Amino acid sequence: TDPHFPARPATAAEAAEWRASAERQLAQAVTALSGEAHRRLVELAPRFRARFADTFGAASGAATVTRIHGDYHLGQLLARRDGGYAVIDFEGEPARPIQERSAPSSPLRDVAGMLRSLDYAARTAETGAHVAGFGAEPWLHGARAAFLAAYGGIGRDEQGLLDAFELEKACYEIRYEANNRPTWLWLPLAAIERIWARS
């Protein structure tokens, strides 16, 4: 009901753009890799494309679009003195064109971004020598469940769309890590296997 955040059903053109965006991220991830990681992603790519086609093809009229953050992750939160958080930096994902960043989209894009950020936090804490005995899986299970519950829950139809957006985000991360931090590639590479296995 907020006039600054009007919500409406996704159009066929928007759903088609989500699919095209996911396929671009997948293609760029494949190109960014080499060796065994490249071979594995090439092997999975047809299944990912089929999933994108099915999921985004069914999103027209069924999914909701509104204004979104566009680059929502833990680094965009500031703790407040009252125990809450302030969300900052509503400029969207820097690698996307400004027109795409400012267009209405599925809020599940933001949800997927935060879930991927939680995964990064858990996996790096588990592998870091400074957090002895930390288990990523139990912490991540609880953190994901708490975040999704606070969001308002995810229905069965929304879960498929959320998984597709998470998969797209993990493909983006593969490209980012390959170009900027190759020693971190293990994290999004493992994520795409987990996302695929659960979806």
N, CA, C and O of each residue as an XYZ file, in Angstrom:
796
protein
N       0.808     -1.211      0.000
C       0.000      0.000      0.000
C       0.846      1.267      0.000
O       0.289      2.358     -0.126
N       2.154      1.172      0.134
C       3.024      2.345      0.114
C       3.138      2.850     -1.320
O       3.582      2.102     -2.192
N       2.750      4.103     -1.592
C       2.797      4.594     -2.977
C       4.204      4.658     -3.556
O       4.370      4.681     -4.775
N       5.223      4.687     -2.693
C       6.604      4.703     -3.177
C       7.094      3.313     -3.560
O       8.121      3.172     -4.224
N       6.360      2.292     -3.141
C       6.734      0.909     -3.437
C       5.533      0.158     -4.006
O       5.072     -0.818     -3.413
N       5.022      0.611     -5.158
C       3.854     -0.075     -5.722
C       4.210     -1.502     -6.123
O       5.279     -1.750     -6.681
N       3.322     -2.422     -5.840
C       3.524     -3.830     -6.184
C       2.482     -4.236     -7.211
O       1.332     -3.800     -7.145
N       2.881     -5.064     -8.153
C       1.978     -5.537     -9.203
C       2.515     -6.862     -9.729
O       3.660     -7.217     -9.449
N       1.712     -7.593    -10.479
C       2.200     -8.849    -11.068
C       3.283     -8.588    -12.112
O       3.260     -7.569    -12.802
N       4.208     -9.498    -12.218
C       5.272     -9.404    -13.228
C       4.685     -9.576    -14.619
O       3.767    -10.368    -14.830
N       5.226     -8.826    -15.554
C       4.812     -8.974    -16.947
C       5.619    -10.094    -17.603
O       6.629    -10.549    -17.067
N       5.156    -10.521    -18.758
C       5.895    -11.540    -19.517
C       7.265    -11.019    -19.907
O       8.240    -11.771    -19.912
N       7.348     -9.727    -20.236
C       8.644     -9.137    -20.626
C       9.604     -9.140    -19.447
O      10.792     -9.414    -19.621
N       9.109     -8.839    -18.246
C       9.983     -8.850    -17.064
C      10.472    -10.260    -16.760
O      11.653    -10.461    -16.477
N       9.579    -11.224    -16.815
C       9.981    -12.612    -16.567
C      10.997    -13.070    -17.615
O      11.945    -13.787    -17.292
N      10.799    -12.657    -18.864
C      11.754    -13.015    -19.922
C      13.109    -12.376    -19.670
O      14.140    -12.985    -19.954
N      13.124    -11.150    -19.140
C      14.387    -10.480    -18.832
C      15.091    -11.166    -17.664
O      16.318    -11.268    -17.660
N      14.334    -11.639    -16.673
C      14.959    -12.386    -15.569
C      15.661    -13.629    -16.115
O      16.784    -13.948    -15.725
N      14.985    -14.314    -17.014
C      15.593    -15.508    -17.615
C      16.846    -15.132    -18.394
O      17.884    -15.781    -18.261
N      16.749    -14.083    -19.207
C      17.906    -13.665    -20.009
C      19.066    -13.246    -19.113
O      20.220    -13.554    -19.408
N      18.767    -12.549    -18.026
C      19.803    -12.117    -17.092
C      20.494    -13.324    -16.453
O      21.720    -13.364    -16.356
N      19.703    -14.302    -16.020
C      20.273    -15.499    -15.403
C      21.143    -16.261    -16.399
O      22.212    -16.760    -16.047
N      20.681    -16.345    -17.632
C      21.464    -17.051    -18.653
C      22.756    -16.307    -18.966
O      23.783    -16.936    -19.221
N      22.721    -14.969    -18.950
C      23.959    -14.190    -19.158
C      24.951    -14.443    -18.026
O      26.142    -14.641    -18.266
N      24.448    -14.435    -16.793
C      25.345    -14.679    -15.656
C      25.960    -16.074    -15.738
O      27.140    -16.254    -15.439
N      25.163    -17.053    -16.143
C      25.667    -18.416    -16.299
C      26.737    -18.469    -17.389
O      27.793    -19.070    -17.187
N      26.482    -17.856    -18.525
C      27.453    -17.861    -19.626
C      28.750    -17.182    -19.212
O      29.835    -17.655    -19.550
N      28.644    -16.079    -18.483
C      29.849    -15.378    -18.042
C      30.611    -16.190    -16.994
O      31.841    -16.150    -16.948
N      29.879    -16.927    -16.153
C      30.543    -17.784    -15.169
C      31.313    -18.902    -15.865
O      32.448    -19.203    -15.496
N      30.692    -19.516    -16.872
C      31.368    -20.584    -17.625
C      32.641    -20.049    -18.257
O      33.688    -20.694    -18.191
N      32.561    -18.874    -18.867
C      33.713    -18.271    -19.540
C      34.829    -17.920    -18.560
O      36.008    -17.970    -18.910
N      34.453    -17.564    -17.330
C      35.441    -17.123    -16.337
C      36.254    -18.275    -15.757
O      37.311    -18.051    -15.167
N      35.769    -19.509    -15.921
C      36.418    -20.658    -15.294
C      37.342    -21.394    -16.255
O      37.278    -21.226    -17.473
N      38.201    -22.214    -15.664
C      39.054    -23.093    -16.453
C      39.187    -24.422    -15.719
O      38.753    -24.555    -14.575
N      39.781    -25.387    -16.376
C      40.062    -26.669    -15.740
C      38.814    -27.433    -15.353
O      37.796    -27.379    -16.043
N      38.904    -28.154    -14.228
C      37.814    -29.004    -13.757
C      36.562    -28.195    -13.424
O      35.446    -28.644    -13.687
N      36.738    -27.023    -12.855
C      35.571    -26.186    -12.524
C      34.818    -25.800    -13.795
O      33.588    -25.811    -13.815
N      35.544    -25.463    -14.844
C      34.914    -25.129    -16.122
C      34.156    -26.345    -16.666
O      33.006    -26.228    -17.091
N      34.805    -27.502    -16.648
C      34.172    -28.726    -17.156
C      32.881    -29.022    -16.412
O      31.871    -29.371    -17.023
N      32.914    -28.882    -15.087
C      31.728    -29.184    -14.279
C      30.593    -28.203    -14.572
O      29.438    -28.614    -14.686
N      30.907    -26.921    -14.694
C      29.852    -25.948    -14.963
C      29.287    -26.128    -16.379
O      28.091    -25.938    -16.597
N      30.141    -26.491    -17.334
C      29.651    -26.792    -18.692
C      28.680    -27.970    -18.637
O      27.667    -27.981    -19.336
N      28.994    -28.957    -17.804
C      28.128    -30.131    -17.656
C      26.775    -29.745    -17.048
O      25.737    -30.258    -17.467
N      26.787    -28.846    -16.065
C      25.551    -28.443    -15.388
C      24.753    -27.397    -16.160
O      23.545    -27.271    -15.960
N      25.408    -26.654    -17.030
C      24.773    -25.505    -17.689
C      23.452    -25.829    -18.381
O      22.500    -25.065    -18.218
N      23.338    -26.931    -19.153
C      22.041    -27.204    -19.798
C      20.914    -27.404    -18.775
O      19.777    -27.000    -19.022
N      21.218    -28.016    -17.646
C      20.193    -28.207    -16.611
C      19.802    -26.877    -15.981
O      18.629    -26.646    -15.689
N      20.792    -25.996    -15.771
C      20.501    -24.672    -15.227
C      19.638    -23.870    -16.192
O      18.675    -23.222    -15.781
N      19.987    -23.915    -17.484
C      19.200    -23.175    -18.474
C      17.767    -23.690    -18.523
O      16.826    -22.905    -18.642
N      17.600    -25.007    -18.431
C      16.247    -25.580    -18.420
C      15.482    -25.123    -17.184
O      14.292    -24.816    -17.263
N      16.162    -25.078    -16.049
C      15.517    -24.603    -14.816
C      15.125    -23.144    -14.954
O      14.019    -22.763    -14.570
N      16.016    -22.321    -15.496
C      15.694    -20.910    -15.704
C      14.488    -20.772    -16.628
O      13.601    -19.957    -16.371
N      14.447    -21.560    -17.700
C      13.333    -21.480    -18.652
C      12.015    -21.837    -17.974
O      11.020    -21.133    -18.141
N      12.004    -22.927    -17.210
C      10.783    -23.365    -16.536
C      10.334    -22.362    -15.473
O       9.172    -21.956    -15.431
N      11.279    -21.973    -14.619
C      10.929    -21.123    -13.481
C      10.527    -19.730    -13.920
O       9.467    -19.238    -13.535
N      11.361    -19.091    -14.720
C      11.041    -17.727    -15.134
C       9.894    -17.715    -16.143
O       9.153    -16.736    -16.235
N       9.750    -18.800    -16.896
C       8.621    -18.892    -17.821
C       7.287    -18.909    -17.109
O       6.288    -18.428    -17.644
N       7.262    -19.461    -15.899
C       6.024    -19.527    -15.120
C       5.816    -18.291    -14.240
O       4.791    -18.182    -13.567
N       6.768    -17.370    -14.236
C       6.696    -16.226    -13.306
C       5.775    -15.122    -13.780
O       5.276    -14.345    -12.966
N       5.537    -15.036    -15.075
C       4.693    -13.972    -15.606
C       3.294    -14.054    -15.004
O       2.630    -15.086    -15.099
N       2.850    -12.961    -14.384
C       1.538    -12.910    -13.761
C       1.473    -13.547    -12.402
O       0.567    -13.240    -11.627
N       2.414    -14.438    -12.080
C       2.402    -15.131    -10.795
C       3.316    -14.457     -9.779
O       2.996    -14.413     -8.592
N       4.438    -13.939    -10.231
C       5.394    -13.275     -9.337
C       5.015    -11.804     -9.184
O       4.356    -11.221    -10.045
N       5.446    -11.224     -8.073
C       5.201     -9.810     -7.800
C       6.460     -9.013     -8.087
O       7.571     -9.478     -7.833
N       6.282     -7.799     -8.623
C       7.407     -6.885     -8.801
C       7.126     -5.592     -8.037
O       5.977     -5.186     -7.864
N       8.196     -4.967     -7.592
C       8.147     -3.696     -6.885
C       9.539     -3.085     -6.943
O      10.433     -3.650     -7.574
N       9.734     -1.958     -6.306
C      11.091     -1.431     -6.163
C      11.847     -2.348     -5.217
O      11.301     -2.817     -4.219
N      13.104     -2.597     -5.541
C      13.924     -3.428     -4.667
C      15.243     -2.720     -4.384
O      15.568     -1.706     -5.003
N      15.990     -3.268     -3.445
C      17.302     -2.716     -3.117
C      18.254     -2.929     -4.279
O      18.878     -1.984     -4.763
N      18.364     -4.173     -4.725
C      19.180     -4.487     -5.885
C      20.589     -4.962     -5.590
O      21.247     -5.516     -6.471
N      21.067     -4.759     -4.375
C      22.404     -5.238     -3.991
C      22.393     -5.522     -2.489
O      23.268     -5.076     -1.747
N      21.391     -6.266     -2.069
C      21.119     -6.481     -0.650
C      21.992     -7.599     -0.094
O      21.886     -8.751     -0.516
N      22.855     -7.249      0.855
C      23.717     -8.227      1.521
C      24.102     -7.677      2.888
O      23.743     -6.550      3.226
N      24.822     -8.457      3.668
C      25.147     -8.063      5.043
C      25.914     -6.752      5.118
O      25.781     -6.011      6.091
N      26.717     -6.460      4.100
C      27.482     -5.217      4.091
C      26.621     -3.972      3.916
O      27.106     -2.852      4.076
N      25.348     -4.162      3.588
C      24.435     -3.026      3.418
C      23.610     -2.754      4.669
O      22.673     -1.956      4.633
N      23.951     -3.410      5.776
C      23.219     -3.226      7.028
C      24.103     -2.534      8.055
O      25.271     -2.882      8.223
N      23.532     -1.555      8.736
C      24.208     -0.887      9.843
C      23.409     -1.144     11.107
O      22.196     -0.940     11.139
N      24.098     -1.593     12.149
C      23.415     -1.825     13.423
C      23.019     -0.483     14.046
O      23.779      0.484     14.010
N      21.806     -0.448     14.620
C      21.332      0.754     15.302
C      21.415      0.538     16.805
O      21.487     -0.596     17.277
N      21.405      1.615     17.535
C      21.489      1.523     18.997
C      20.283      0.839     19.611
O      20.389      0.237     20.680
N      19.131      0.923     18.945
C      17.924      0.294     19.493
C      17.867     -1.206     19.222
O      16.871     -1.856     19.542
N      18.923     -1.757     18.636
C      18.977     -3.191     18.373
C      18.527     -3.578     16.982
O      18.651     -4.740     16.596
N      18.008     -2.631     16.223
C      17.586     -2.914     14.856
C      18.697     -2.649     13.862
O      19.867     -2.548     14.233
N      18.327     -2.537     12.604
C      19.290     -2.305     11.536
C      18.773     -1.221     10.597
O      17.567     -1.032     10.440
N      19.700     -0.528      9.988
C      19.381      0.408      8.918
C      19.968     -0.161      7.629
O      21.104     -0.633      7.612
N      19.195     -0.113      6.567
C      19.645     -0.593      5.265
C      20.163      0.602      4.475
O      19.513      1.646      4.415
N      21.338      0.442      3.870
C      21.968      1.540      3.134
C      22.199      1.168      1.671
O      21.998      0.021      1.272
N      22.623      2.149      0.882
C      23.124      1.966     -0.482
C      22.103      1.329     -1.417
O      22.238      0.170     -1.809
N      21.093      2.096     -1.763
C      20.025      1.605     -2.631
C      20.330      1.816     -4.112
O      19.407      1.995     -4.907
N      21.583      1.799     -4.490
C      21.946      2.060     -5.880
C      21.959      0.808     -6.742
O      22.146      0.904     -7.955
N      21.767     -0.352     -6.154
C      21.733     -1.588     -6.928
C      23.115     -2.175     -7.164
O      24.133     -1.596     -6.787
N      23.120     -3.338     -7.798
C      24.358     -4.067     -8.058
C      25.202     -3.305     -9.078
O      24.743     -3.069    -10.195
N      26.413     -2.918     -8.720
C      27.216     -2.058     -9.593
C      27.486     -2.628    -10.985
O      27.668     -1.861    -11.931
N      27.515     -3.938    -11.132
C      27.829     -4.530    -12.439
C      26.647     -4.492    -13.412
O      26.812     -4.782    -14.597
N      25.467     -4.140    -12.923
C      24.288     -4.096    -13.793
C      24.078     -2.677    -14.326
O      24.401     -1.711    -13.634
N      23.548     -2.535    -15.532
C      23.270     -1.202    -16.080
C      22.270     -0.450    -15.195
O      21.418     -1.069    -14.557
N      22.372      0.875    -15.155
C      21.522      1.685    -14.283
C      20.047      1.496    -14.597
O      19.224      1.491    -13.682
N      19.694      1.341    -15.862
C      18.294      1.143    -16.229
C      17.748     -0.145    -15.615
O      16.614     -0.188    -15.136
N      18.567     -1.184    -15.636
C      18.166     -2.459    -15.045
C      18.080     -2.344    -13.531
O      17.181     -2.914    -12.913
N      19.016     -1.605    -12.927
C      19.034     -1.467    -11.467
C      17.828     -0.699    -10.941
O      17.370     -0.960     -9.828
N      17.309      0.240    -11.720
C      16.213      1.070    -11.236
C      14.841      0.526    -11.622
O      13.823      1.066    -11.187
N      14.796     -0.525    -12.423
C      13.511     -1.092    -12.852
C      12.888     -1.911    -11.722
O      13.611     -2.506    -10.922
N      11.557     -1.949    -11.645
C      10.909     -2.836    -10.669
C      11.335     -4.281    -10.922
O      11.552     -4.685    -12.064
N      11.448     -5.036     -9.859
C      11.844     -6.430    -10.002
C      11.236     -7.242     -8.867
O      10.527     -6.709     -8.013
N      11.516     -8.507     -8.873
C      11.017     -9.381     -7.812
C      11.777     -9.118     -6.521
O      13.007     -9.089     -6.532
N      11.071     -8.925     -5.400
C      11.767     -8.779     -4.125
C      12.565    -10.024     -3.750
O      13.442     -9.971     -2.888
N      12.258    -11.139     -4.398
C      13.027    -12.355     -4.122
C      14.473    -12.227     -4.590
O      15.336    -12.986     -4.149
N      14.747    -11.270     -5.483
C      16.149    -10.993     -5.841
C      16.914    -10.534     -4.606
O      18.030    -10.986     -4.353
N      16.296     -9.622     -3.832
C      16.943     -9.149     -2.605
C      17.067    -10.274     -1.586
O      18.092    -10.395     -0.915
N      16.034    -11.093     -1.467
C      16.082    -12.227     -0.535
C      17.233    -13.159     -0.930
O      18.000    -13.603     -0.076
N      17.343    -13.448     -2.217
C      18.432    -14.322     -2.685
C      19.795    -13.708     -2.392
O      20.724    -14.416     -2.006
N      19.920    -12.397     -2.572
C      21.184    -11.729     -2.276
C      21.581    -11.864     -0.821
O      22.748    -12.110     -0.514
N      20.610    -11.704      0.091
C      20.932    -11.834      1.515
C      21.250    -13.289      1.871
O      22.145    -13.545      2.677
N      20.539    -14.227      1.288
C      20.840    -15.639      1.564
C      22.238    -16.008      1.079
O      22.943    -16.764      1.746
N      22.642    -15.485     -0.068
C      23.997    -15.740     -0.539
C      25.016    -15.082      0.396
O      26.085    -15.641      0.642
N      24.689    -13.911      0.912
C      25.596    -13.227      1.831
C      25.742    -14.006      3.135
O      26.838    -14.095      3.689
N      24.655    -14.562      3.617
C      24.721    -15.398      4.823
C      25.607    -16.621      4.569
O      26.368    -17.038      5.442
N      25.500    -17.185      3.373
C      26.336    -18.330      3.018
C      27.814    -17.945      3.037
O      28.644    -18.687      3.562
N      28.140    -16.794      2.470
C      29.526    -16.313      2.495
C      30.008    -16.154      3.933
O      31.113    -16.576      4.272
N      29.188    -15.553      4.767
C      29.584    -15.339      6.170
C      29.860    -16.666      6.872
O      30.864    -16.813      7.569
N      28.962    -17.626      6.684
C      29.112    -18.917      7.357
C      30.322    -19.690      6.864
O      31.090    -20.227      7.662
N      30.494    -19.747      5.550
C      31.593    -20.547      4.990
C      32.955    -19.943      5.323
O      33.900    -20.674      5.619
N      33.062    -18.619      5.276
C      34.353    -18.011      5.601
C      34.650    -18.126      7.092
O      35.808    -18.278      7.478
N      33.622    -18.054      7.932
C      33.845    -18.236      9.375
C      34.305    -19.664      9.667
O      35.175    -19.885     10.510
N      33.717    -20.624      8.966
C      34.074    -22.026      9.193
C      35.509    -22.316      8.768
O      36.209    -23.077      9.437
N      35.954    -21.720      7.666
C      37.303    -21.999      7.182
C      38.356    -21.109      7.830
O      39.551    -21.378      7.709
N      37.928    -20.055      8.516
C      38.881    -19.154      9.150
C      39.432    -19.732     10.443
O      38.695    -20.311     11.242
N      40.719    -19.569     10.639
C      41.367    -20.098     11.848
C      40.888    -19.374     13.103
O      41.083    -19.874     14.211
N      40.264    -18.206     12.948
C      39.849    -17.409     14.100
C      38.534    -17.874     14.715
O      38.136    -17.356     15.759
N      37.846    -18.842     14.096
C      36.572    -19.310     14.647
C      36.666    -20.826     14.833
O      36.108    -21.587     14.042
N      37.351    -21.249     15.845
C      37.550    -22.673     16.081
C      36.220    -23.342     16.426
O      35.461    -22.853     17.263
N      35.956    -24.462     15.770
C      34.789    -25.267     16.091
C      33.474    -24.754     15.543
O      32.424    -25.320     15.847
N      33.499    -23.711     14.752
C      32.265    -23.176     14.181
C      31.774    -24.099     13.076
O      32.558    -24.516     12.224
N      30.478    -24.423     13.082
C      29.878    -25.257     12.039
C      28.992    -24.427     11.138
O      27.976    -23.893     11.582
N      29.367    -24.315      9.883
C      28.618    -23.482      8.947
C      27.193    -23.987      8.732
O      26.252    -23.194      8.720
N      27.028    -25.288      8.561
C      25.709    -25.818      8.222
C      24.653    -25.542      9.290
O      23.586    -25.029      8.953
N      24.905    -25.860     10.575
C      23.859    -25.576     11.570
C      23.567    -24.082     11.706
O      22.411    -23.677     11.826
N      24.632    -23.262     11.687
C      24.411    -21.817     11.802
C      23.618    -21.306     10.608
O      22.678    -20.527     10.764
N      24.003    -21.749      9.416
C      23.353    -21.273      8.200
C      21.896    -21.726      8.139
O      21.029    -20.974      7.694
N      21.627    -22.943      8.580
C      20.249    -23.438      8.607
C      19.380    -22.515      9.468
O      18.286    -22.121      9.062
N      19.879    -22.177     10.657
C      19.132    -21.298     11.545
C      19.020    -19.877     11.019
O      17.965    -19.252     11.131
N      20.105    -19.364     10.444
C      20.104    -17.991      9.931
C      19.162    -17.855      8.744
O      18.419    -16.877      8.653
N      19.183    -18.821      7.836
C      18.274    -18.781      6.684
C      16.824    -18.855      7.140
O      15.973    -18.095      6.677
N      16.556    -19.779      8.051
C      15.185    -19.941      8.535
C      14.693    -18.671      9.223
O      13.554    -18.255      9.010
N      15.535    -18.053     10.045
C      15.142    -16.823     10.743
C      14.905    -15.684      9.756
O      13.937    -14.935      9.886
N      15.783    -15.556      8.779
C      15.620    -14.481      7.797
C      14.344    -14.669      6.986
O      13.587    -13.718      6.792
N      14.100    -15.891      6.509
C      12.909    -16.140      5.705
C      11.631    -15.981      6.529
O      10.618    -15.503      6.019
N      11.679    -16.380      7.802
C      10.508    -16.192      8.664
C      10.232    -14.711      8.874
O       9.078    -14.283      8.837
N      11.285    -13.921      9.096
C      11.117    -12.482      9.280
C      10.623    -11.826      7.999
O       9.893    -10.836      8.050
N      11.012    -12.364      6.866
C      10.555    -11.855      5.578
C       9.060    -12.103      5.401
O       8.376    -11.357      4.700
N       8.570    -13.137      6.030
C       7.149    -13.464      5.920
C       6.896    -14.851      5.369
O       5.757    -15.223      5.086
N       7.966    -15.612      5.219
C       7.833    -16.971      4.702
C       7.871    -17.014      3.186
O       7.627    -16.015      2.510
N       8.178    -18.182      2.672
C       8.262    -18.410      1.233
C       7.341    -19.578      0.898
O       7.478    -20.669      1.451
N       6.406    -19.336     -0.010
C       5.511    -20.402     -0.455
C       6.196    -21.338     -1.423
O       7.315    -21.085     -1.869
N       5.518    -22.416     -1.741
C       6.094    -23.422     -2.639
C       6.411    -22.825     -4.010
O       7.477    -23.080     -4.570
N       5.481    -22.028     -4.549
C       5.713    -21.416     -5.854
C       6.883    -20.436     -5.794
O       7.686    -20.361     -6.725
N       6.975    -19.690     -4.699
C       8.056    -18.716     -4.554
C       9.409    -19.394     -4.375
O      10.433    -18.838     -4.773
N       9.428    -20.588     -3.782
C      10.699    -21.258     -3.522
C      11.459    -21.537     -4.806
O      12.677    -21.365     -4.849
N      10.769    -21.963     -5.847
C      11.430    -22.219     -7.121
C      12.047    -20.954     -7.701
O      13.157    -20.980     -8.233
N      11.319    -19.847     -7.594
C      11.826    -18.570     -8.092
C      13.016    -18.110     -7.258
O      14.004    -17.611     -7.798
N      12.918    -18.280     -5.942
C      14.027    -17.917     -5.062
C      15.266    -18.739     -5.391
O      16.369    -18.194     -5.446
N      15.106    -20.036     -5.610
C      16.248    -20.889     -5.965
C      16.888    -20.423     -7.272
O      18.113    -20.418     -7.400
N      16.059    -20.031     -8.241
C      16.595    -19.564     -9.531
C      17.383    -18.269     -9.352
O      18.441    -18.096     -9.957
N      16.871    -17.360     -8.524
C      17.604    -16.115     -8.274
C      18.889    -16.376     -7.488
O      19.903    -15.718     -7.721
N      18.851    -17.334     -6.556
C      20.081    -17.685     -5.827
C      21.115    -18.286     -6.776
O      22.306    -17.988     -6.680
N      20.657    -19.120     -7.677
C      21.566    -19.732     -8.644
C      22.179    -18.659     -9.542
O      23.376    -18.689     -9.826
N      21.350    -17.711     -9.988
C      21.874    -16.611    -10.795
C      22.927    -15.826    -10.012
O      23.977    -15.480    -10.553
N      22.644    -15.547     -8.736
C      23.584    -14.781     -7.911
C      24.895    -15.548     -7.732
O      25.971    -14.951     -7.772
N      24.812    -16.852     -7.538
C      26.028    -17.655     -7.395
C      26.845    -17.639     -8.684
O      28.075    -17.647     -8.630
N      26.187    -17.618     -9.834
C      26.913    -17.502    -11.114
C      27.623    -16.156    -11.202
O      28.765    -16.081    -11.657
N      26.949    -15.098    -10.768
C      27.581    -13.770    -10.718
C      28.818    -13.825     -9.819
O      29.866    -13.275    -10.160
N      28.689    -14.495     -8.666
C      29.806    -14.581     -7.720
C      30.983    -15.344     -8.316
O      32.136    -14.999     -8.059
N      30.705    -16.378     -9.108
C      31.782    -17.124     -9.759
C      32.584    -16.187    -10.654
O      33.814    -16.169    -10.603
N      31.891    -15.419    -11.463
C      32.581    -14.468    -12.344
C      33.361    -13.440    -11.529
O      34.508    -13.126    -11.848
N      32.735    -12.922    -10.481
C      33.398    -11.914     -9.646
C      34.667    -12.483     -9.014
O      35.730    -11.866     -9.079
N      34.550    -13.659     -8.406
C      35.701    -14.255     -7.716
C      36.795    -14.638     -8.712
O      37.978    -14.459     -8.422
N      36.423    -15.156     -9.871
C      37.426    -15.520    -10.885
C      38.232    -14.304    -11.312
O      39.430    -14.407    -11.575
N      37.575    -13.155    -11.382
C      38.246    -11.933    -11.833
C      38.953    -11.170    -10.719
O      39.884    -10.412    -10.990
N      38.532    -11.354     -9.485
C      39.057    -10.533     -8.393
C      39.728    -11.302     -7.260
O      40.724    -10.842     -6.703
N      39.185    -12.472     -6.916
C      39.739    -13.251     -5.797
C      39.683    -14.733     -6.142
O      38.856    -15.462     -5.594
N      40.542    -15.186     -7.033
C      40.451    -16.588     -7.482
C      40.512    -17.612     -6.358
O      39.955    -18.702     -6.487
N      41.177    -17.281     -5.262
C      41.254    -18.250     -4.162
C      39.918    -18.418     -3.447
O      39.774    -19.317     -2.619
N      38.944    -17.574     -3.750
C      37.605    -17.683     -3.151
C      36.614    -18.408     -4.051
O      35.448    -18.558     -3.689
N      37.057    -18.855     -5.205
C      36.137    -19.501     -6.143
C      35.435    -20.714     -5.547
O      34.311    -21.032     -5.936
N      36.078    -21.384     -4.619
C      35.484    -22.572     -4.018
C      34.104    -22.281     -3.427
O      33.228    -23.146     -3.426
N      33.917    -21.065     -2.927
C      32.681    -20.766     -2.205
C      31.462    -20.739     -3.138
O      30.511    -21.478     -2.885
N      31.442    -19.925     -4.204
C      30.272    -19.987     -5.084
C      30.179    -21.279     -5.894
O      29.081    -21.697     -6.261
N      31.325    -21.922     -6.179
C      31.270    -23.199     -6.892
C      30.556    -24.257     -6.057
O      29.739    -25.019     -6.574
N      30.868    -24.299     -4.768
C      30.172    -25.237     -3.883
C      28.702    -24.857     -3.747
O      27.841    -25.729     -3.635
N      28.416    -23.558     -3.757
C      27.034    -23.096     -3.599
C      26.147    -23.557     -4.748
O      25.011    -23.971     -4.518
N      26.648    -23.493     -5.987
C      25.781    -23.900     -7.092
C      25.440    -25.390     -7.011
O      24.352    -25.809     -7.408
N      26.372    -26.178     -6.498
C      26.089    -27.609     -6.324
C      24.995    -27.798     -5.260
O      24.084    -28.604     -5.445
N      25.085    -27.063     -4.159
C      24.083    -27.187     -3.091
C      22.720    -26.684     -3.546
O      21.701    -27.324     -3.287
N      22.698    -25.538     -4.224
C      21.431    -24.988     -4.689
C      20.761    -25.945     -5.671
O      19.554    -26.181     -5.607
N      21.567    -26.490     -6.579
C      21.028    -27.426     -7.548
C      20.495    -28.682     -6.862
O      19.440    -29.193     -7.235
N      21.212    -29.174     -5.870
C      20.818    -30.414     -5.199
C      19.500    -30.247     -4.431
O      18.712    -31.189     -4.345
N      19.261    -29.072     -3.881
C      18.048    -28.905     -3.069
C      16.844    -28.478     -3.898
O      15.707    -28.560     -3.432
N      17.089    -28.019     -5.136
C      15.968    -27.501     -5.929
C      15.392    -28.552     -6.866
O      14.444    -28.272     -7.600
